[in-house]
């Protein structure tokens, strides 16, 4: 590094400092230019977010509400084989799986995996993203009035790039009428024997209906177990049980995308605990938009800081 000698006249001290002021002005101009570039970059990120649909709203003009009525999805849940599962116009689903069978099928009627008829039927699973939330809708024949041995609703399993999440469905004991249950209701677990329920068990106190857990494990195919799992939060949840029709029940919920952090949702599945019928959808849903934006801004900030240091170092040589 070389230094240029500056002769300071006692009558021109300010003039002697002009080169220093000029250097600071030049540095400020460069920093100002970088700041403008940063603002432009942020603007482009926002435009790209809207254009690519990363804003967390994939449901178009349709407004979804968690109430146990799937009409807003475009679905019509009705008895005696009159159900239809056609998405509403403008509803951009992450995925849908329909295995609706004969509503009047007896216990030996075939299903998509085993037999079991309407009492074990897993009819429709659909998912969409709206307003920063993951919405899930399930139609099933699993109702408490199917009888004690025929009732064992499974829990919801969500596979992501960073691990497994589970949602407690609850359901209570079978063998009679059952009113709708919502977030915070007691959870439920079942002992199975050759596809039939032989015992009902309450879950741990924290494992309530609608609760979301990270890295649980599952027994009897779809029964969530939480020892070693981490509680993430509660979903907005409803399980209609016997309150909608005489042959069907609806499970509907919404989960904040923030619960998944930067993990990509890869698969969503549900089944009765006996696994006689099974629903599954694959998806490539992106992480929460705010996480993506922060990652992009962090990367740009690191580059901007490096360039600023280089600019200051060059100016001082």
HELIX and SHEET records of a PDB file:
HELIX    1   1 UNK A   13  UNK A   16  1                                   4    
HELIX    2   2 UNK A   18  UNK A   52  1                                  35    
HELIX    3   3 UNK A   70  UNK A   73  5                                   4    
HELIX    4   4 UNK A  117  UNK A  120  5                                   4    
HELIX    5   5 UNK A  144  UNK A  146  5                                   3    
HELIX    6   6 UNK A  148  UNK A  150  5                                   3    
HELIX    7   7 UNK A  257  UNK A  260  5                                   4    
HELIX    8   8 UNK A  289  UNK A  316  1                                  28    
SHEET    1   A 2 UNK A  75  UNK A  76  0                                        
SHEET    2   A 2 UNK A  84  UNK A  85 -1                                        
SHEET    1   B 6 UNK A  93  UNK A  98  0                                        
SHEET    2   B 6 UNK A 122  UNK A 130 -1                                        
SHEET    3   B 6 UNK A 133  UNK A 140 -1                                        
SHEET    4   B 6 UNK A 249  UNK A 256 -1                                        
SHEET    5   B 6 UNK A 236  UNK A 239 -1                                        
SHEET    6   B 6 UNK A 181  UNK A 182 -1                                        
SHEET    1   C 6 UNK A 230  UNK A 234  0                                        
SHEET    2   C 6 UNK A 211  UNK A 214 -1                                        
SHEET    3   C 6 UNK A 163  UNK A 167 -1                                        
SHEET    4   C 6 UNK A 156  UNK A 160 -1                                        
SHEET    5   C 6 UNK A 265  UNK A 271 -1                                        
SHEET    6   C 6 UNK A 278  UNK A 285 -1                                        
SHEET    1   D 2 UNK A 188  UNK A 193  0                                        
SHEET    2   D 2 UNK A 196  UNK A 202 -1                                        
SHEET    1   E 2 UNK A 217  UNK A 219  0                                        
SHEET    2   E 2 UNK A 223  UNK A 225 -1                                        
END                                                                             
